[in-house]
């Protein structure tokens, strides 16, 4: 069973298994770093990004009223596998009530659910550090949960700085990790991404990408990198990393700090995307880059949707998605977290059968032969 393999390789504990426990931690390893041209065109050159909001105002007619009444019913599942790697460097976390987990009372505020996937490189320590510290840093911020967007951005950077201090004390911890988190509070979904993990929302079976891969091949990321004194060499940031955003990697010279500039081209600041969930939103997939090496976003949604329609088990769906990735030749570590917004499975999509018209013709020679045969 791949969960046990992951635990043995990483030497860590799973506090709650199954689909949607209060707190789940499983490790998996990072792997082959391929440069895919997956990036949007609206990334800013600075390290801060505006939120992209989609709210119920975009609905029309009766749907607007029904969407306002929609309250997501959350259930989650997860699965990870070491894949073709020798070490497990991925890890993830699922917390159903972030404040309660760390002993905080939000009074009249509703629960804030937290999900994250962390894809380590150069060792597992950065990924585990971020997994263990980032949620608490978020909760302990004075502005949590009122100004959640600012809190999350600030917490990524603070966690990165805290890891630098840990590495200065114990150099053996030196490593890096990408990080993607999803927080759900009421009908709001906030995704924060630094690196090449990816989050995809299924809206009536249509894949809505909630994050962009931060790769050196992305022109906007390249411009940001070069504006901060970095460069792209053969598809790698400063010839060293296949991602342009990550936490950790303080041991790599010229990536986090450059002389008088202060900050280097490798940014720990996440890109944020905020949407308001409606009844059309079915589930969210969060995967490490090993998944997206063999699945397109729409392909993953189609696969997961069919599996949910078969058995409606989020964790089993994640396991099947990981196993399918292995069958497709994935060699990286594989981690998937699924968050469903309804207790029932996604509805079946209507199948429209259209009769195809085929034009048939016969050559003059064939017509003569046919005439000859008919006339005897």
C-alpha positions, 0 to 999 in steps of 0.5 A: 500500500503506497501510504505505508511506503510513504510513511516508511520512506519519510519516517513520519506519522499519519494522524488521520486517514481516510477521506476528509479527516481532521488532519492528514499528513503523508509524504511523497518525493519530488522528481523529474523537473520538466519545463512545461509551457503552462502559465497565464498571461496576466502575471505581474512583474512584482512579487504581489498579485491582485486577487482574481474574484469570481462571485455570485454577481456573475450568475444570471437570472434564477441562478443568482438567487440559488447560488446565494443559498448554496453552502458547500458540504466539504469532504476530502480524500488524499493519496500519494505514492513514491513513484519511480523515485528513491526518496519521498519529498512530497507531503500534504496536509488536510485540516477541516477546522484550522482555528480549532486545530491550533486551539483558537476560538473564532467566536462567530466566525465559521470554520476555515478549512485548510488543504496543502500540497508541498513538493520538496526538492533537494531533501524533504526537510523544507516541505515538512517544515512548511507543512508543519509551520505554515498553518500555525503561522496563518492562524496566529496572524493578528489579521486572521481570518478577516484579511485572509489574502494578506495573511496568507501572503505574509505567512508564506514569506514569514515561514520561508524566513523561519526556515532560513533561521532553522537552516542557519542552525542546522545546515543539514536541513538545507532544501527547498519546496514548492507549496500550494494551499487551498482555504475554504471559508463559507462559500469562498475558496482561496488558493495560494501557489508558489511553484509548480503544484496545481489546483483545478476546480471542476465546474459542471465537469469543466476544468477551471485552473486555480493556479499557474505553474511557476516555471522558467519557461513562463515569459512573465516569470522570466521577466520577473526573474530578470528584473531581480538580477536572475537569469534562465539557463537551459530552462533552469532558474540561474541554471539550478532550479526548474521552478521560479517560486519556492520556499527554502533553497537559502543554501543556493547562492544568488537565488534568495538574496542578491547584494544591494537588491535584497531579494533574489529571483526565487520568490516565496510570495504566492500568487493568489486566486479567490472565487466564490463557490456556487452549486455548479462547483463540484470538487477541487483537485490539488496535485504535485507536478508529477500528476500534471506531467501525465494529465492535463487539467481537463483530463484529470477532472474527467477521470476524477469525475467518472470515478466519483460517479462510480463510487463517490469515494474521494480517497479512493478516487485519489488513489485511482488517479495516482495509479492511473498516473503510474500506468501512464508512465509518471516517474515523479512522486505523486500526491493528490488531494481532492475536496468535494463540495457536495455529499452526492456524486457529480451528475452525469453529463448529457450525451448527445448522439448525432448521426454522422452523414457520410458521402459515398461515391463510385468511380466511372470504372467501378460503375461500369464493372457493376453494370457488367455484373448486373447485366450478367 
